[in-house]
Amino acid sequence: MKTRRATINDVARQAGVSKATVSAVFNDTGSVKSSTRDRVLAAIELLNYRPSSPVGRASARKTKSIGLLIKEIDNPYYAEVVLGARSHATEKGYTVLVASSEGEYEAERRAVELLQAKDVDGLIATPVLDEHADLSHFFELKRRNFPFVLLEAIWGVPASLVDVDNVEASRQAVKYLIEHGHTRIVHFAGPGYSAHTQERIDGVRRAYSTSRLMFTDGDIVPAGAHLEDGYRAGLAYFREHAGHGRPTAATCYNDLVAIGVCRALAELGLRVPDDVSVVGYDDIPLVEYFSVALTTVHVPKYRMGQIAAEMLIRHIEAKEAVPPQKVYLSAELIVRASTRSLVPAGPPQPVLASALDGSAARTRTGP
């Protein structure tokens, strides 16, 4: 028999308090003893209680909807995530509303508030995670039992997550270069507002730690997430490191940074991959159509969006509490024309280690 959704009366009965007390706790108004508040919050979570929309708004709204909060509107990476989420959401009768924080905490907070004001049923988010970010709006969503799924983990927030093992994928990309004879590799790092930035740096460090090569902090160059970031960082770095001191390979936070680095190298009269091999990350569609197709780590972006939407809608429609889930998809190094081997003959063919979901990630020659 189909169970009904919990009401405020159910929460009050479970917690042994009045409806007014439940309302005060849920809306963070009035003075409620901490022990009583804890009982009410426990009852809300246990019963998966969420208040219904006001009658006027509920009757006026003809469609169900979810919000999708991204960080960079100009990054094609997110287009595939959105398309994947939309494919499942549409199948289930939901409309997807997209907003971008552009890596700014205040913009993210306002976007979360706006999407809630638009009465979306749930949220998929790539949160701003720099050291100064106040993530109280996500803690507030959790307190109010508002359904959301993350595409980057927030420490201390027990929420559902869809991601890839960035540390392992980055490690395998650098390992590939080392096994093909590159002894000086520079990494152009991402923005401070992404947890993926540090994860990919950690992958570089791990690759070095299992080799005989010496790693220094100078092998990590702050760049960003955009084309111009890669271009400026690449231009400055390779101007300074010319001649014999120049690295023979570079890995990049994402494909946009890699494209910018490639342009900088061209302006400095350096050829890819003859002088410098370049590896990107994400495998956005356009990189295999360059004159020198880009070697990159493929991230299953469309599938990430699909799974995130599946998880979110399951949370939205559940009559009982759904425990948070974490899904890690496998990443895959796609070897194209932007890298070359420095080993004279018989280079090894590395295989990427399996990702956390247990499926084998492998090195594939593209496109």
Residue pairs with C-beta under 8 A, 6 or more apart in sequence:
2 319
3 319
3 320
4 319
5 48
5 50
5 319
6 47
6 48
6 49
6 319
7 49
8 19
8 22
8 23
8 49
8 51
9 19
10 47
10 49
11 22
11 40
11 43
11 44
11 47
11 49
12 18
12 19
12 21
12 22
14 43
14 46
14 47
15 21
15 22
15 36
15 39
15 40
15 42
15 43
16 39
17 36
17 39
17 40
21 32
21 36
21 40
22 40
22 43
22 44
23 29
24 30
24 32
25 32
25 36
25 37
25 40
25 41
25 44
26 40
26 44
26 51
26 144
28 143
32 40
41 143
43 49
44 145
45 145
45 321
46 321
47 320
47 321
48 145
48 318
48 319
48 320
48 321
48 322
49 145
50 144
50 145
50 146
50 147
52 58
53 61
53 119
57 119
61 119
63 93
63 94
63 95
64 92
64 93
64 94
64 95
64 121
65 94
65 95
65 96
65 97
65 118
65 119
65 120
65 121
66 85
66 89
66 94
66 95
66 96
66 97
66 120
66 121
66 122
66 123
66 124
66 309
66 312
66 313
66 316
67 96
67 97
67 98
67 99
67 111
67 115
67 118
67 120
67 122
67 123
67 124
67 125
68 81
68 82
68 85
68 96
68 97
68 98
68 99
68 123
68 124
68 125
69 98
69 99
69 100
69 101
69 108
69 111
69 112
69 115
69 123
69 124
69 125
69 126
69 127
70 78
70 81
70 82
70 98
70 99
70 100
70 101
70 126
71 78
71 100
71 101
71 102
71 103
71 126
71 128
71 193
71 194
71 225
72 78
72 100
72 102
72 103
72 225
72 226
73 100
73 102
74 226
75 225
75 226
75 254
75 256
75 284
76 284
76 285
76 286
77 254
77 255
77 282
77 284
77 299
77 301
78 100
78 126
78 301
80 284
80 285
80 301
80 302
80 305
81 151
81 301
81 302
81 304
81 305
81 308
82 96
82 98
82 305
83 302
83 305
84 301
84 302
84 303
84 304
84 305
84 306
84 307
84 308
84 309
85 96
85 124
85 305
85 306
85 308
85 309
86 96
86 305
86 309
87 302
87 305
87 306
87 309
88 305
88 306
88 309
88 310
88 313
89 95
89 96
89 309
89 313
90 96
92 309
92 313
94 121
94 309
94 313
96 309
97 115
97 118
97 120
99 111
99 114
99 115
100 107
100 111
101 107
101 108
101 111
101 128
103 128
103 191
103 193
103 194
103 225
104 128
104 193
105 128
105 130
105 132
105 133
105 134
105 193
108 127
108 128
108 133
108 137
109 134
109 137
112 123
112 125
112 137
112 138
112 141
113 137
115 123
116 146
121 147
121 316
122 146
122 147
122 148
122 149
122 312
122 313
122 315
122 316
123 141
123 146
123 147
123 148
123 149
123 312
124 148
124 149
124 150
124 151
124 305
124 308
124 309
124 312
125 138
125 148
125 149
125 150
125 151
126 150
126 151
126 152
127 133
127 135
127 138
127 150
127 152
127 154
128 193
129 135
129 152
129 154
129 193
129 194
129 195
130 191
130 192
130 193
131 192
133 193
135 154
135 157
138 148
138 154
138 157
138 159
139 157
141 148
142 157
142 158
142 159
147 312
147 315
147 316
148 159
148 160
148 312
149 159
149 160
149 161
149 162
149 308
149 311
149 312
149 315
150 157
150 159
150 160
150 161
150 162
151 161
151 162
151 163
151 304
151 308
152 161
152 163
152 194
152 195
152 196
153 161
153 163
153 195
153 326
158 324
159 324
160 311
160 312
160 315
160 324
160 325
160 326
161 324
161 325
161 326
161 327
162 304
162 307
162 308
162 311
162 327
162 329
163 304
163 326
163 327
163 328
163 329
164 299
164 300
164 304
164 328
164 329
164 330
164 331
164 355
165 328
165 330
165 331
165 355
165 356
166 196
166 199
166 200
166 203
166 331
167 199
167 200
167 202
167 203
167 206
168 203
168 331
168 352
168 353
168 355
168 361
169 200
169 203
169 281
169 297
169 299
169 331
169 333
169 352
169 355
169 361
170 199
170 200
170 201
170 202
170 203
170 204
170 207
170 251
170 281
170 297
171 203
171 204
171 206
171 207
172 203
172 207
172 297
172 333
172 350
172 352
172 353
172 361
172 363
173 203
173 207
173 251
173 279
173 281
173 297
173 333
174 185
174 187
174 203
174 204
174 207
174 208
174 251
175 207
175 210
175 211
175 350
176 279
176 333
176 335
176 339
176 350
176 363
177 185
177 249
177 251
177 277
177 279
177 339
178 185
178 207
178 211
178 213
179 343
179 347
179 348
179 350
180 339
180 340
180 341
180 342
180 343
180 347
180 348
181 341
181 342
181 343
181 347
182 247
182 248
182 249
182 277
182 342
183 213
183 248
184 246
184 247
184 248
184 249
185 204
185 213
185 219
185 247
185 248
185 249
185 250
185 251
186 219
186 220
186 221
186 237
186 241
186 247
186 249
186 250
186 251
187 200
187 201
187 204
187 219
187 220
187 221
187 250
187 251
187 252
188 221
188 223
188 230
188 233
188 234
188 237
188 250
188 251
188 252
188 253
188 257
188 258
188 261
189 197
189 200
189 201
189 220
189 221
189 222
189 223
189 253
190 196
190 197
190 200
190 223
190 224
190 225
190 253
190 254
190 257
191 197
191 224
191 225
191 229
191 253
194 225
196 253
197 253
200 253
200 281
201 220
204 215
204 219
204 220
204 251
205 215
208 214
208 215
208 219
209 215
219 247
221 233
221 237
222 233
223 229
223 230
223 232
223 233
223 234
223 252
223 253
223 257
223 260
223 261
224 230
224 233
224 253
224 257
225 253
225 254
225 256
225 257
226 256
226 257
226 260
227 256
227 257
227 259
227 260
228 260
229 256
229 257
229 260
230 252
230 256
230 257
230 258
230 259
230 260
230 261
230 263
230 264
231 260
231 261
231 263
231 264
232 260
232 264
233 257
233 260
233 261
233 264
234 250
234 260
234 261
234 262
234 263
234 264
234 265
235 264
235 267
235 268
238 246
238 264
238 265
238 268
238 270
238 276
239 268
241 247
246 270
246 275
246 276
247 276
248 275
248 276
248 277
248 342
249 276
249 277
249 278
249 279
249 339
250 258
250 261
250 276
250 277
250 278
250 279
251 279
251 281
252 258
252 261
252 278
252 279
252 280
252 281
253 281
254 280
254 281
254 282
255 280
255 281
255 282
255 283
255 284
255 287
255 294
255 296
256 284
257 280
258 278
258 279
258 280
258 281
258 287
258 294
258 296
258 338
259 280
259 287
259 290
259 294
261 278
262 272
262 278
262 290
262 292
262 294
262 338
265 271
265 272
265 275
265 276
265 278
266 272
270 276
272 278
272 292
272 338
273 292
273 337
273 338
273 339
273 340
274 340
277 295
277 338
277 339
277 340
278 294
278 295
278 338
278 339
279 294
279 295
279 296
279 297
279 338
279 339
280 287
280 294
280 295
280 296
280 297
280 338
281 296
281 297
281 299
282 296
282 297
282 298
282 299
282 301
283 296
283 297
283 298
283 299
283 334
287 293
287 294
287 296
287 336
288 294
288 334
288 336
288 366
288 367
290 338
292 337
292 338
293 336
293 337
293 338
293 366
293 367
294 336
294 337
294 338
295 333
295 334
295 335
295 336
295 337
295 338
295 339
296 333
296 334
296 336
297 331
297 332
297 333
297 334
298 331
298 332
298 333
298 334
298 364
299 329
299 331
300 329
300 330
300 331
303 329
304 329
307 327
307 329
311 325
311 327
314 322
315 322
327 357
328 355
328 356
328 357
329 355
329 357
330 352
330 354
330 355
330 357
330 359
330 360
330 361
331 352
331 355
331 361
332 352
332 361
332 362
332 363
332 364
333 352
333 361
333 363
333 364
334 364
334 365
334 366
334 367
335 363
335 364
335 365
335 366
336 365
336 366
336 367
341 347
349 363
350 363
351 360
351 362
351 363
352 360
352 361
352 362
352 363
353 361
354 360
354 361
355 361
